[in-house]
Amino acid sequence: MRKEAIVIGKNYECRKTDFARPIIGEVVKKEDEGCIVNVERFYGLDADKINAADGKVMIKYSEVAGIVSSECFFS
């Protein structure tokens, strides 16, 4: 995704190339080369790649797959 399209405070699915599966997290900061994501959901094999102290990881803008909606509608 483009930097301009990403909104701080929203949750996104991210597909980091060095992770086994996609992660979902909230964007907390945008920088020139990517954004800082507070990881909320991840696959267990990737636990060692996430900062244990604060649960954050650096994501390149090209690795952001799309926004994840927290709202559900059932009819």
Backbone bond lengths (Angstrom), bond angles and torsions (degrees), N, CA, C in turn:
res aa  C-N    CA-C-N  psi(-1)  N-CA   C-N-CA  omega(-1)  CA-C   N-CA-C  phi
1 M - - - 1.457 - - 1.518 109.20 -
2 R 1.301 114.35 160.51 1.462 119.76 175.92 1.534 110.08 -81.62
3 K 1.301 115.40 148.84 1.465 121.70 -179.82 1.527 111.12 -55.37
4 E 1.321 116.43 -40.56 1.465 121.29 -176.83 1.524 112.61 -66.73
5 A 1.336 117.55 -25.06 1.460 121.62 -177.05 1.527 112.94 -83.33
6 I 1.309 117.12 -14.73 1.465 121.28 -176.90 1.523 109.72 -89.20
7 V 1.335 115.45 133.34 1.463 122.16 -176.92 1.523 109.36 -110.38
8 I 1.321 115.95 126.56 1.463 120.88 176.28 1.519 108.48 -63.94
9 G 1.341 115.82 135.70 1.464 121.73 179.65 1.520 113.96 96.10
10 K 1.328 117.07 -8.43 1.471 121.31 178.31 1.523 109.85 -97.82
11 N 1.333 116.03 154.95 1.466 121.88 177.94 1.521 110.36 -92.12
12 Y 1.337 115.01 139.22 1.459 121.55 -179.17 1.520 110.41 -133.53
13 E 1.326 115.57 150.02 1.460 121.36 169.56 1.519 106.42 -87.27
14 C 1.327 115.75 130.09 1.459 121.20 -177.77 1.524 109.00 -124.43
15 R 1.314 115.78 137.13 1.462 121.45 -178.91 1.525 109.37 -117.96
16 K 1.327 114.92 79.41 1.465 119.65 177.85 1.514 109.73 -68.19
17 T 1.309 115.60 138.24 1.462 120.38 -175.85 1.527 112.73 -65.53
18 D 1.324 118.60 -28.37 1.465 120.59 -178.69 1.528 113.38 -95.11
19 F 1.343 118.54 7.88 1.460 122.79 177.52 1.522 109.33 -102.11
20 A 1.328 116.88 148.49 1.464 121.93 -179.48 1.530 111.87 -68.01
21 R 1.303 117.05 -38.45 1.466 122.75 -177.20 1.533 109.50 -137.35
22 P 1.337 116.76 164.51 1.458 119.60 175.90 1.527 111.64 -62.80
23 I 1.316 115.71 154.17 1.462 121.63 174.62 1.520 108.17 -117.76
24 I 1.315 115.61 159.75 1.458 121.32 175.53 1.514 106.94 -124.50
25 G 1.335 115.38 132.81 1.446 119.20 -179.45 1.509 112.87 -162.23
26 E 1.312 114.58 166.29 1.465 122.84 -179.40 1.525 109.87 -91.82
27 V 1.318 116.29 129.81 1.464 121.13 176.67 1.529 108.22 -73.71
28 V 1.343 116.50 122.37 1.452 120.95 -179.17 1.523 113.13 -108.73
29 K 1.355 116.34 -17.70 1.465 119.40 -179.24 1.518 109.17 -159.68
30 K 1.325 116.12 140.51 1.462 121.31 175.00 1.526 108.82 -111.06
31 E 1.331 115.27 134.56 1.456 121.77 178.11 1.518 108.22 -125.59
32 D 1.319 117.84 178.36 1.459 121.31 -177.94 1.528 113.10 -63.08
33 E 1.324 117.00 -43.31 1.464 120.25 -175.25 1.521 114.87 -91.88
34 G 1.326 117.84 -10.97 1.463 121.50 -179.87 1.514 111.15 172.60
35 C 1.327 115.52 -164.81 1.451 119.12 -179.18 1.528 110.42 -128.90
36 I 1.324 115.05 156.19 1.452 122.35 177.25 1.529 107.00 -94.39
37 V 1.338 115.70 126.23 1.460 121.49 -177.11 1.522 109.37 -117.40
38 N 1.332 116.28 131.51 1.451 122.50 172.96 1.531 106.25 -85.99
39 V 1.318 117.15 106.22 1.461 122.55 -172.29 1.527 110.63 -69.83
40 E 1.342 114.94 128.15 1.458 120.87 178.99 1.523 111.93 -108.82
41 R 1.333 117.21 -35.96 1.470 121.15 178.01 1.520 109.41 -136.79
42 F 1.340 115.13 136.44 1.456 120.06 -179.52 1.520 109.18 -155.80
43 Y 1.316 115.84 163.78 1.453 123.13 177.75 1.527 107.97 -83.08
44 G 1.324 117.33 140.37 1.464 122.47 -174.60 1.512 115.90 -53.91
45 L 1.331 117.59 -33.76 1.465 119.74 -179.44 1.524 113.15 -64.75
46 D 1.324 117.14 -19.27 1.464 121.55 -176.77 1.528 113.53 -95.03
47 A 1.315 118.01 3.84 1.470 121.60 -175.33 1.523 112.72 -56.97
48 D 1.321 118.01 -36.57 1.463 120.59 -177.91 1.527 113.65 -74.37
49 K 1.325 117.66 -10.03 1.461 121.27 -179.38 1.527 112.41 -94.81
50 I 1.329 115.99 -5.75 1.468 121.49 -179.60 1.517 108.10 -100.99
51 N 1.314 116.85 136.95 1.457 121.69 -178.99 1.529 109.42 -58.28
52 A 1.314 117.12 113.08 1.462 122.38 -175.75 1.526 112.44 -65.67
53 A 1.322 117.81 -28.17 1.459 121.08 -177.05 1.526 112.73 -71.95
54 D 1.337 116.79 -39.34 1.465 118.22 -175.34 1.528 114.89 -131.10
55 G 1.321 118.59 -2.48 1.468 121.50 176.73 1.516 114.91 72.51
56 K 1.323 116.60 22.72 1.461 120.25 -177.39 1.525 111.19 -108.65
57 V 1.332 114.64 156.46 1.460 120.67 178.58 1.527 108.18 -147.37
58 M 1.332 115.93 148.66 1.460 122.00 177.91 1.523 108.67 -87.38
59 I 1.323 116.98 130.24 1.457 123.11 -178.80 1.529 108.55 -122.83
60 K 1.331 116.57 132.27 1.469 120.15 173.38 1.528 107.74 -73.50
61 Y 1.318 116.24 150.19 1.475 119.53 -179.67 1.529 111.59 -60.71
62 S 1.317 117.28 -31.64 1.466 120.38 178.68 1.529 112.54 -69.74
63 E 1.337 117.78 -16.12 1.459 122.40 -179.65 1.527 112.95 -91.86
64 V 1.323 117.67 -5.13 1.461 121.38 178.01 1.527 107.84 -83.35
65 A 1.344 115.67 116.41 1.466 120.72 -175.18 1.525 112.21 -84.05
66 G 1.310 117.89 -38.69 1.451 120.16 -178.85 1.510 111.94 168.72
67 I 1.314 114.65 168.47 1.460 121.81 -178.36 1.529 109.35 -75.86
68 V 1.324 115.22 147.40 1.459 122.31 178.11 1.528 106.80 -113.38
69 S 1.295 116.28 122.46 1.458 120.90 -179.12 1.519 110.32 -81.66
70 S 1.314 116.61 135.14 1.460 120.82 176.90 1.529 110.51 -94.98
71 E 1.325 115.77 -4.65 1.455 120.07 -179.77 1.528 109.27 -96.83
72 C 1.316 116.15 135.98 1.457 121.21 177.99 1.525 108.69 -122.55
73 F 1.303 115.12 144.12 1.459 119.71 178.98 1.515 107.97 -127.05
74 F 1.313 115.81 123.70 1.466 121.31 177.59 1.512 108.42 -117.67
75 S 1.330 115.79 134.33 1.463 118.46 178.69 1.510 110.46 -109.46
